[in-house]
Amino acid sequence: MVVKVIDCASVHQHHAGAPEGVEFRLADFAANLPGFAYIIRRDHSGLYSLPFVSPGFEEKFGISHEVVRHDIRPLRDLYHPQDRLKLQSAFDASAELLTPLAVEYRAYHPLRGEFWIETRAAPAPQKDGSLLWHGIALDITARKRVEEELVVREREFRTVAESSTDLIFRYDRLCRRTYVNPAVCRLFGRSRADLLGGTPQDNEALRRGAQGREYMDAIRRVFITGQVEHFPVDFPVAGGHISYDSQLIPELDASGSVVSVFCVARDVTALKHVERKMGRYFAGMPGFAFTLRTPRLGKWTVPFASKGIFDLYGLSPEDVRDDAGRLLNRIHPDDVQLFMEEQLACLKTRKPFQLEFRLQVPGRALCWVECRAMCEEELDGVLVWHGVVMDVTQRQHAQRTLADREAFLTSLLDAIPVPVFYKDRAGRYRGFNTAYESFHGVDRNDLIGRTVFDLDPPELARAYNARDEELYASDKVQIHDSQAFNAAGETRDVIYSKAVLQDSSGHVTGLVGTMLDITDRKRMENELARREQEFRTLVEHSSDTVARYGSDFRRKYVNPAFAALAEGGAETLMGKTPREYPGGDNAARYEEMLAQVFASGRQAEFELRWNGKDGREVCSLVSLTPEFDETGKTVESVLAVGRDITELHVSRQKIHQMAFYDALTGLPNRALFHDRLRQMITDASWHGQRAGVMMIDMDHFKTVNDTMGHAVGDELLREAASRLTDCVRSYDTVARLGGDEFAVLLPDIREAEDLGRVASKMLARFQERFLLSGKEVFVSCSVGIAVYPADSSEASDLVKFADSAMYFAKRSGRSGFRFYSRDLTASAKERLFMESELRRAVERCELSLHFQPKVELVSGEMTGSEALLRWQHPNLGMVSPAQFIPIAEDSGLIVDIGRWVLWEACRAAARWNGEGKPLHKVAINLSGRQFQVCGLVETVSDALEGTGCNPQWIELEITESLLLDEDGRAREILEALRAMGVSIAIDDFGTGYSALSYLTRFPIDTLKIDRSFIHSVTTDHYRAELVRAILSIARCLKQQVVAEGVETLEQAAFLEANGCQVAQG
């Protein structure tokens, strides 16, 4: 039993380029391999293991995979002792050179005895230092038997070729004929000797026109590509011509190179319009092939040696044609004796010659080759050896010649897509190609030795047999129509072409024939007519517009759908170009696309927008398809199919709007902004211009949005977008990046001051009132500006720098603009540092409360105090609240810090109040952020309860902006706190959204006049009047008033005189 291996990657690559029929045969072949696939691993220590084998392994060796999965040594015990070293050497060489492995060896099955294995694999180094071989093993025991029949098979093949009615040529790289069969000689009326060595252009019929040149070009292409090609040839004869379908088939050597091209030409005069693809790779011979004549007297000669002899021996075929002894001189001295002994033994026994030996060629590295040859005795008694010499230094392809020769015998027939068969004189099938197997749906082994009476119905079998006898009686080529059953049991119409087979003595040994299925050909014309009618029906009733244009762009056909679009119908369109009707810019583009398709011969597709008869815009997707003439090279006309995609076009516009524009304001969104920013920088760089980037943030937008509702907030954003757009040029870009954040791109700026003027214009527009849901609201904005290229040439930097400048504008008092400076980057880093440190300030006990006293102006007694938050940083020292409170507000840390302040202030109030002590009310500031977080009432309640503080000892201070709440949530929280017993004060009264209605609707106990009023109350008449008005309002509403920032006796006297009870400062 012999096993052969095939590299999976090679098979796949071969398979991927093969015709459909070959693909089927390869798949069928792989599915029935009598072997197994495997992966062998060698680790860094040299230990071999077998991590994977396919199921066929255990059947071949009779042992379980688990026995050798981790250590292959038990498997080695089954190798033939004489082959173990050879196999190990093959793996070592493959590992060292990283070359493919191919080696034969014998092994023993515990029950079935000795069998042969040929294995082939590809090494793959791994990252861990190990090496994997991926391979497949196949049973090739049968091939040993084939060797004995190889000579017989060769003669049979020759008989097939010599008796074939097909024309068979063989060409070398110069397109010279190296073989022709008798059918060629009969056609040309010339002898074989006269034809050999000639080229296709020495044929008068092929010299006409370009046929001979194109035929030779096709032969050369096969040499270059290695692909099967078809070439139609017409030979003139008396009364007409004979059409041949020529199939050019490459003959490959072991390396995959094309060494010659076979041409099999079949008479297809009656089947001229039926196209059949022919092709099949067949393996060429590796190394070089030779024929050695060994007469008993005289020199041994080499009448034939392929060109590969030079690659191995450094000799040309001419060098050894008359003296084979020159080959012996190239053999390594240490191997000459072994070579001579094996040669003499083979001469005596006539057994095949097989030997591996070394070659020593001057100027070349030492290489190993394997020589295999078989002899045949000619009529004159001379032994003729036909063999091959292969380079096995890297690949070690033993026995390759036999495999290649065997493949050659079958590949030529298998390359023919029509079924081919041959029978012996008794009517028994002796061989056939793959196409014959596929047609009948039976296995080759099931057909060998059987007759038509075993396969077909009796009546059909008798008809077949009668035709065969007629052939033997006439001894001529027989062609006749008949019927055959295919694999599906269908009756198919076929044409048989048969010829007699003869042995070397001229005795009839059987017949060879082909079977051409013409069932489809008979249906073809009807099918074509039916499809033409179907096509015409579809086109005539299609809602798509269809038109055919000639090379002059004039319409040769229009369907009813197209005609319905034109005034006057088809008559208006026929014979006119798009420019002539309907004309316009779109027509010019239409003709440009037509010209492109006529020139390139490739399909084209484009969208065309035009106005229909009703005036509405229509968008059509127009597909242009070239229609070629009979040569298949020139575009004769172009078929245009137009489909109405107006709704799709509208949908795409909507999707584009959604993807790149803000749904609320209609402004470009962040994605489109950044795209235009990059384009602006590119244009500015090309033209050497300045450009500006503005980042705009609305001041106190969140307060409006939270207190007056999201609907009002959306209305404010739309109005803000409109005002910003009014302030810039038509080609500037105003974008909404999200929330209340806007950005503006201003290309082509002459001076940086121009950006300042635009920003001032924006600020002025925002100073105007916003009328939202019938209410007046005043909202300012802060603008940050970065300039290209002064600040940066990078898009991301310009956005970042403008953002930093905008935040600086906010910190500088809002309602202003700032240009970027490098100090802002440092400021932003400082802000990030402060936020990071603030997050750990509570846990590191860096925060503390200071208490500012409240004094009754009449008695001078202290009645309470306000808790003021202070931060003592270990490195920065005392950090100003004006510096860290905004950071806490923006980052949301104010919620946790506020909870800590609340507990600490309650503890202080609990210490200062109590039985026997005068009332000391502690005021605690609440942030607007604390009202936005759920659970503020619970937080205050927990602090009071946890510290034992009486609610009457606590006063909670809020800002006026909180009173703008429209959904009533803030009012509910304040009422809940008031019901708890806590008093409520408005801090910095008069600086925010002051409205008398707020003082009556909300549970307010105390008004705290902002220090900005108190500071100039004694020097500014208007300030003094405002303070008097506030005090008057508070008295009417029975609310206490606390004046903040009292620093002089004059201020205290003024306040006391006007009815202010308490001062703080």
DOPA-138001 format. One record per residue (C-alpha): residue in one letter; x, z, y. Coordinates in steps of 0.001 Angstrom, whole numbers, plus 500000, padded with zeros to 6 digits. Layout:
BEGIN
aXZY;...
***
This chain:
BEGIN
m500000500000500000;v501380499051503432;v500299500375506833;k500655498491510138;v500450499929513647;i499080498384516824;d499686499793520301;c496293500682521844;a497336499766525357;s498590496370524222;v495389495695522348;h493327496701525359;q495340494528527686;h495133491597525284;h491463492285524821;a490680492446528578;g491875488908529161;a490367487354526013;p487202485302525845;e483931486922524852;g484203485806521208;v487702487220520901;e486516490499522438;f483918490757519655;r486475490016516953;l488977492584518299;a486315495280518434;d485258494421514859;f488871494446513726;a489599497847515323;a486452499348513810;n487611498422510274;l491283499385510465;p492311500841507098;g494568503352508791;f494507506023511467;a495510506816515052;y497827509705515815;i499786511654518455;i503195513088517457;r504856515700519710;r508509516732519817;d509221519877521842;h512465520694523652;s513856522383520514;g513397519234518421;l510420520526516417;y507903517804515538;s504168518510515344;l501036516408514824;p498440517619517394;f496033514738516725;v495164512287513942;s492034510251513342;p490025510880510134;g491866508213508121;f495001510389507961;e493782512796505291;e492506509929503130;k495924508188503286;f498166511189502579;g495825513468500623;i496656516529502772;s494736518334505492;h495597517845509135;e495792521623509587;v498820521713507234;v500919519605509621;r499236520251512996;h502027522573514227;d504921521510511970;i505335518026510475;r507829519018507799;p505221519248504969;l504390515613505698;r508050514601505440;d508069515868501851;l505646513034501044;y508024510362502438;h510093508357499961;p513560509988499814;q515257506665500612;d513146506192503775;r513311509658505353;l516578509048507217;k515407505605508412;l512193507082509809;q513986509971511515;s516526507538513045;a513707505396514384;f512127508369516158;d515528509511517510;a516244506057518930;s512795505817520473;a513224509250522067;e516672508473523432;l515859505040524885;l512159505683525604;t511344502428523833;p508372501615521592;l508680502641517941;a507944500379514963;v509131501192511448;e508064500788507799;y508445503500505192;r507070504515501841;a505082507610501010;y503326509228498066;h499697510193497660;p499260513171495288;l496761511226493166;r497161507524493970;g500941507358494002;e503244505311496216;f502041503349499247;w503665501699502259;i503272502609505905;e504299500676508978;t503909502747512128;r504264501769515771;a503940504014518816;a504843504328522497;p506822507387523735;a505612509293526830;p507779512072528382;q505851515180529493;k506504517539532421;d507304520470530053;g510220518520528530;s508366517514525391;l507788513951524214;l504556512430522897;w504200509325520733;h500751507646520804;g500279505279517881;i498095503810515178;a498899503292511489;l497306500502509416;d497344499668505719;i499329496429505174;t499779496653501408;a497898493402501097;r500497491692503223;k503080492187500510;r500945490116498279;v500451487587501068;e504182486997501174;e504002485506497714;e501270483149498835;l502747482325502237;v504230479011501129;v500937478004499552;r499047479001502660;e501462477056504856;r500856473941502779;e497123474498502942;f497288474788506703;r499326471604506899;t496724469937504733;v493995471121507125;a495851469845510166;e496898466564508517;s493373465867507257;s491619467016510419;t489694464437512389;d490596466347515522;l493619465227517513;i496359467864517245;f499431467773519510;r502221470213520179;y504105470148523514;d507310471753524690;r507958472960528230;l508774469398529364;c505353468300528132;r506968466326525324;r505126465915522041;t506815467783519192;y504024467251516668;v501019464974516238;n498685464704513266;p497560461424511610;a494362461383513665;v496500460964516806;c498430458108515203;r495205456348514253;l493787456683517754;f496866455364519531;g497731452804516833;r501301454037516823;s503492455816514296;r504264459500514481;a507921458814515115;d506964456564518002;l504762459265519551;l507006462315519150;g509115463069522192;g506811461241524534;t504718462745527343;p501032462319528172;q501912459861530927;d503353457316528480;n499737456649527480;e498243453802529455;a494773455411529371;l496090458632530861;r498129456811533511;r494956455613535155;g494031457719538142;a495351461251538145;q494346462093534562;g497843462105533098;r499328464120535950;e496509466668535821;y496845466890532034;m500541467720532370;d499784470204535155;a497354471929532798;i500037472122530081;r502466473654532586;r499842476191533713;v499405477324530108;f503179477854529878;i503030479937533076;t499831481922532521;g499695482117528744;q495972481439528986;v493966478965526944;e492709476029529025;h490227473242528443;f490877469699529653;p488466466799529227;v490103463458528343;d488499460016528183;f490134457287526090;p488843453703526601;v488025451813523452;a486375448492522774;g482815448664523982;g483154451961525847;h485217455112525670;i485684458243523590;s485451461625525299;y487572464446523986;d487396468140524793;s491022469197524683;q491911472827524181;l495414473805525293;i496548476827523274;p499742478788524018;e502084479675521184;l503713483006522000;d506912484629520811;a507249488348520065;s507858489175523730;g504663487450524746;s506376484393526239;v504903480939525687;v507222478817523546;s504987475795523092;v501463474554523722;f499121473178521073;c496439470715522054;v493413470394519791;a491226467534520990;r487758467134519503;d485586464080519846;v482733465301522046;t481342461943523069;a477848462937521919;l478248466455523327;k479896465600526633;h477588467743528756;v477862470845526532;e480659473120527777;r482429475327525309;k485147477782526107;m488024477785523701;g490850480261523708;r492642482778521629;y495938484421521951;f497966484070518827;a501183485916518319;g504410484009518773;m507535484767516844;p510030487303518228;g513717486483518459;f514259482957517180;a513055480971514227;f515250478698512109;t515336476370509143;l518477476584506971;r519357473915504403;t521669475138501619;p522799472200499438;r525014472975496467;l527620470641497893;g528542470171501518;k527953472196504656;w524983474356505202;t523054473113508217;v520401474400510584;p518085471462511300;f515846473659513415;a516491476720515559;s514345477844518455;k515809478434521881;g515843482185521355;i519043481750519325;f521005481820522554;d519556485217523546;l520868486784520328;y523875484695519203;g524972483127522488;l524721479734520765;s522430476791521375;p520486475054518579;e522903472125518882;d525881474420518257;v524670475316514763;r522663472239513744;d525513470772511673;d527422473960510883;a525593477155509954;g528930478925509485;r529145479541513240;l526323482062512829;l528375484047510341;n531189484389512893;r528901486367515183;i528149489048512564;h530002492342512983;p533024492441510604;d531758495605508918;d528458493870508046;v529767490499506823;q530288491631503202;l526785493129502974;f525309489950504476;m527117487703501969;e526090489822498967;e522422489828499975;q522543486082500639;l524013485275497231;a521479487502495501;c518629485717497243;l520048482286496320;k520046483261492677;t516667484963492564;r514915482868495205;k513444486104496553;p512867486491500303;f515895487391502360;q515630490523504507;l518513492357506118;e519374494304509246;f522860493822510626;r524854493904513847;l525845491039516088;q529065490970518077;v528761488308520793;p531649487936523277;g530796489338526687;r527674491106525424;a526821494556524170;l526556495139520422;c523012494653519177;w521106495058515935;v519036492243514520;e516876491775511479;c516863488499509601;r514034487503507289;a513737484208505490;m511970482555502581;c513129479543500653;e511415476517499202;e512881473883496972;e512536470315498164;l512099467386495808;d515828466722495847;g516527470268494683;v517900471473498013;l516828474988498948;v515413475171502454;w515204478577504081;h512662479163506849;g513165482392508689;v513426484365511865;v516010486633513463;m514709489435515671;d516350491873518074;v515501495322516715;t517848497316518890;q514974498742520920;r511828497640519202;q512886497539515508;h510166495125514593;a510800494778510884;q508891492116508979;r507682490566512218;t508241487010511099;l505821487278508182;a503167488833510422;d503608486179513089;r503485483335510591;e500393484770509000;a498785485204512413;f499672481621513256;l497866480324510183;t494631481984511267;s494877482048515063;l494724478281515483;l491480478103513531;d490116481264515143;a490812479797518580;i488268477070517841;p484852478394518900;v482926476295516365;p482721477430512720;v485480475964510486;f485571476316506688;y487320474862503657;k486346474791499994;d488043473979496744;r486928471096494527;a484496473384492681;g482651474121495925;r483971477674496276;y484809478870499811;r488560479437500170;g488777480174503904;f487093479954507280;n487507481109510846;t485930483994512715;a483318481761514291;y482022480895510809;e481770484581509886;s479964485374513129;f477500482549512702;h476468483620509219;g476820487330509873;v478777488024506695;d482169489508505992;r485016487210505067;n485737489092501861;d482122488650500762;l482317484851501143;i485627484024499456;g484996482514496034;r481249482006496526;t479345478719496777;v476427477461498856;f474154478248495897;d475081481934496356;l474355481895500080;d471555479451500910;p468073478635499613;p468208476321496558;e466825473239498317;l469273473532501215;a472158474337498861;r471464471178496788;a471473469102499972;y474831470585501001;n476314469950497571;a475092466345497529;r476751465684500882;d480012467160499587;e479965464845496586;e479349461886498875;l482450462908500832;y484611463103497689;a483311459708496593;s484008457997499918;d487244459811500819;k486369459326504502;v485515461644507350;q481863462603507060;i479671463516510025;h475985464282509546;d473141466360510960;s471714469224508973;q470325472727509274;a471804476167508639;f470633479751508726;n472441482030511152;a473016485785510939;a469565486502512343;g467908484349509679;e467068481640512205;t467136477963511270;r469660476236513492;d470270472515514000;v473913471707513287;i476323468773512961;y478797468920510076;s482164467146510308;k484116467199507019;a487276465680505555;v488949465787502141;l491889468147501438;q494746466904499264;d497786468615497833;s501321467290498090;s500704465040495080;g497686463429496702;h495152465080494429;v491887466153496010;t491824469941496176;g488752470469498310;l487416469787501758;v487657471132505288;g484794471019507731;t483402472152511024;m479859473065511898;l478630472560515457;d475414474315516484;i473415471820518583;t470179473796518722;d470816474863522288;r471771471370523335;k468402470084522214;r466680472714524259;m468923472281527252;e467220469368528956;n463773470906528572;e465094474228529785;l466771472643532789;a463578470814533694;r461541473971533336;r463942475988535456;e463995473304538129;q460230473539538300;e460387477336538406;f462961477210541173;r460884474769543162;t457783476970542713;l459629480113543785;v461146478468546827;e457907476824547908;h455989480104547688;s458743482451548843;s458233484496551996;d461955483997552724;t462963480974554777;v464941478397552774;a466757475385554188;r469415472973552941;y472004471648555406;g474208468592555070;s477807468412556230;d476554467258559653;f474528470521559888;r471247468606559744;r468427469997557644;k467728468111554430;y465026470483553171;v462918473355554494;n460399475431552557;p456873476169553824;a457851479658555028;f460475478140557343;a458166475337558464;a455485477876559427;l457835479418562006;a458278476204564008;e455875474526566346;g455050471247564632;g456012472467561154;a458525470794558853;e458653467549560861;t460129469493563779;l462872470950561585;m463836468146559209;g466881466109560247;k467650468479563129;t470632470767563616;p470194474411564664;r471442473449568162;e468791470745568441;y466036473055567234;p465496475847568077;g468749475832570125;g470223478742572107;d473189481079571569;n472025482072568080;a471974478415567031;a475619478041568059;r476576481002565886;y474489479564563034;e476496476330563122;e479778478250563257;m478831480039560033;l477795476736558405;a481157475213559340;q482922478214557814;v481103477822554479;f481716474044554367;a485427474655555014;s486020477615552691;g483561476914549877;r482679480608549808;q479390482326550387;a478727483913553766;e476131486325555034;f475235487325558583;e472442488842560608;l470585486724563122;r468298488098565826;w465847485751567489;n462428485696569108;g459486484608566974;k456528482561568110;d454744485732569228;g457714486717571413;r458790489756569391;e462398490098568295;v462945489273564626;c466077490183562692;s466920488016559667;l469614488392557027;v470829484839556391;s472754484041553180;l474677480756553075;t475583479423549625;p477805476339549127;e476560473583546808;f479394471533545320;d479476467925544219;e480183466800540657;t483903467444541009;g483253471056541857;k485751470866544709;t483859469475547700;v480959471293549349;e478160468754549470;s475514470906551132;v474765474514552069;l471624476393551038;a470466478909553649;v468086481731552694;g466795483985555462;r465073487300554838;d463158489234557500;i464875492618557849;t463344493572561172;e462052496904559842;l465437497666558257;h467160496820561546;v464862499195563431;s465503501910560828;r469248501455561140;q469001501775564918;k467061505019564449;i469656506321561990;h472432505394564410;q470582507221567185;m470239510307564979;a473886510179563902;f475449509727567346;y472936511033569888;d471490514439570619;a467829514569569605;l466829516904572455;t468501515266575461;g469221511747574232;l472860512190575245;p475789511247572973;n476515514042570480;r479835515571569494;a480735512761567033;l480142509978569561;f481852512001572295;h485058512291570278;d484916508610569349;r484597507596573001;l487285510094573966;r489752508416571599;q488751505006572946;m489128506214576541;i492648507475575820;t493556504164574138;d492266502126577082;a493879504424579645;s497199504208577818;w497022500404577655;h496121499983581332;g498241502883582637;q495234504704584116;r494237508321584618;a491160509771582930;g489332513076583065;v487637515342580516;m485120517950581722;m483671520812579709;i480489522293581241;d478758525474580187;m475535526773581754;d475762530321583081;h473201532792581686;f471474530096579626;k471203532434576666;t469391534960578795;v466833532364579845;n466482531082576289;d466055534549574791;t463738535936577433;m461590532948578389;g461465531289574962;h463117528325573254;a460610525833574609;v461628526724578170;g465279526649577093;d464858523110575720;e463189522041578971;l466097523497580927;l468635521607578759;r466841518298579286;e466735518807583050;a470411519828583070;a471321516681581110;s469444514566583639;r471219516185586604;l474650515764585028;t473953512079584288;d472914511528587917;c476287512870589080;v478495510352587239;r479001506584587089;s477110504322584717;y480147503814582462;d481059507514582311;t479920509513579285;v477849512699579443;a477515514363576023;r475876517482574696;l478156519223572233;g475688521927571244;g473742524827572725;d474270524834576485;e477685523143576226;f478097519700577783;a481107517417578123;v481867514492580426;l484382511642580033;l485511509939583257;p487807506933582664;d489702505028585348;i490273507932587780;r492509507122590731;e493267510675591860;a492671514057590246;e490790515075593406;d488089512579592433;l487310514803589453;g486953517782591772;r484439515899593921;v482383515020590819;a482471518653589695;s481380519847593143;k478489517413593019;m477437518849589661;l477619522429590941;a475538521481593979;r472845519959591795;f472750523120589681;q472296525240592819;e468881523636593174;r465996525425591547;f464785524545588060;l461005524481587765;l460307525412584143;s456740525870582888;g455607526523586444;k458284529148587137;e461341528917589323;v464621529609587578;f468088529469589084;v470888528677586667;s474436527779587608;c477165526193585537;s480919526479585095;v483128523400584815;g486591523033583286;i488684519899583915;a491657518400582027;v493435515241583194;y494976512483581093;p497925512040580869;a499065514849583178;d497783517631580896;s498096515894577522;s497846512563575733;e496118514057572694;a492330514060572467;s492130517484570827;d494407519015573480;l492378517586576365;v489159519090574939;k490860522398574300;f492445522510577756;a489190521597579528;d487457524323577512;s490069526864578576;a489631525854582214;m485848526201581867;y486146529746580499;f488500530561583343;a485847529327585771;k483330531639584116;r485645534621584357;s486329533759587980;g482735534370588990;r480827531475587456;s479230528585589370;g482628526999589946;f485145524573588499;r488758524918587536;f491506522449586632;y493551523215583559;s496940524812583974;r499375525993581358;d498625529574582380;l495149529149580905;t496608528537577457;a498438531805577734;s495201533418578968;a493299532072575962;k495935533453573624;e495722536768575433;r491944536744575018;l492265536135571270;f494794538963571071;m492504541310573001;e489563540477570724;s491671541153567626;e492879544501569035;l489373545462570164;r488047545040566632;r490333547857565493;a490031550038568554;v487155552171567180;e488774552882563827;r492085553712565561;c490259556080567945;e491472554241571026;l488062554286572774;s486844557206574815;l484026558100577225;h484528559174580837;f481573560629582711;q480838559848586381;p478703562600587944;k475325562181589664;v474743564537592644;e471494565545594314;l472008564661597988;v469885567505599364;s471398570388597375;g474727568877596383;e474193570001592808;m475259567814589842;t472149566741587935;g473718564408585385;s476356561796584743;e476875558249583513;a478921557609580353;l481682555081581141;l483630553444578299;r487432553421578486;w490082551911576180;q493543553435575848;h495696550879574000;p498934552211572460;n500985549367573953;l498897548003576821;g497914551382578192;m494523551792579881;v492651548480579574;s490119547761582323;p486453547551581227;a486176544371583285;q488758542913580915;f487458543999577516;i483682544377578021;p483115540574578462;i485177539974575314;a483049542475573428;e479885540792574737;d481026537279573779;s482291538248570333;g479321540462569421;l481533543551569064;i479435545202571778;v476779546048569160;d479118548228567069;i480865549633570142;g477486550377571754;r476394552307568660;w479598554410568882;v479050555025572632;l475453556099571964;w476477558718569390;e479349560062571487;a477205560298574635;c474439562084572705;r476951564594571405;a478134565250574955;a474559565659576200;a473862568110573387;r476886570194574409;w475981570293578119;n472291571062577701;g470494573725575841;e468816577037576268;g469713578714579523;k471607575691580898;p470454573481583786;l469321569974582854;h472220567484582658;k470911563997581906;v473476561559580511;a473016557859581364;i474066555307578730;n474385551551579380;l472704549188576883;s473876545579576475;g471476542660576216;r473124541863572879;q471855545193571485;f468280544134572242;q468833540879570300;v469837542739567149;c467066544276565102;g466963548068564806;l467849549250568338;v465033551821568380;e466138553125564985;t469748553282566185;v468775555436569199;s466552557636567035;d469329558142564470;a471817559088567210;l469427561625568744;e468577563151565408;g472165563058564119;t473559564876567175;g470669567227567823;c470187565728571255;n466822566088573039;p465507562658574176;q464879564149577678;w468626564608578091;i469259560854577787;e468684558006580217;l469214554398579002;e470342551862581597;i469466548153581331;t470130545118583558;e467511543139585472;s468101540007583359;l466549541756580396;l463228541889582276;l462967538076582090;d461886538365578464;e458792536176577983;d457932536940574368;g457448540680575065;r460058541870572572;a462191543695575157;r459097545351576626;e458056546590573167;i461510548091572572;l461539549812575999;e458070551229575463;a459104552552572045;l462151554229573588;r460048555621576437;a457544556993573943;m460435558714572203;g461055560698575413;v464042558770576703;s463943557687580383;i464729554090581429;a466809553014584424;i467529549575585924;d471268549269586608;d472668547239589548;f469178546704590973;g468980543886593513;t471787541711592078;g469876539841589385;y466385538507588748;s464607540987591037;a460833540702590999;l458301543420591930;s456045542442589017;y458779543492586581;l458809547032587999;t455100547472587245;r454998545802583835;f457978547584582324;p458323551374581736;i460947551994584443;d461815555552585608;t464876554979587785;l466290552299590058;k470052552248590582;i471050550476593789;d474167548366593219;r477366549492594940;s477614546157596778;f474652547262598944;i475933550818599453;h479441549746600464;s478307548208603779;v475057550062604330;t476354551767607463;t477891548634608949;d475634545773607894;h472119545824609368;y470714543475606734;r472131545512603885;a470709548674605401;e467237547101605605;l467404545989601993;v468305549520600876;r465405550966602923;a463060548424601308;i464232549380597825;l463763553086598584;s460272552398599961;i459286550435596858;a460570553185594568;r458568555853596441;c455411553767596102;l456007553323592372;k457010556991592015;q460424555978590637;q463640557875591206;v466492556082593041;v470202556525592349;a472700555045594775;e475886553822593054;g479318553820594635;v478718556427597379;e482179557132598786;t481712558396602396;l479700561120604117;e478146558492606373;q476794556621603355;a475434559868601887;a473778560826605184;f472106557418605509;l470745557613602000;e469472561158602378;a467798560265605656;n465963557375604025;g464685559323601032;c467293558656598345;q467443561639595997;v470619561089593950;a474043559570594577;q476690558506592047;g480305557912592906;
***
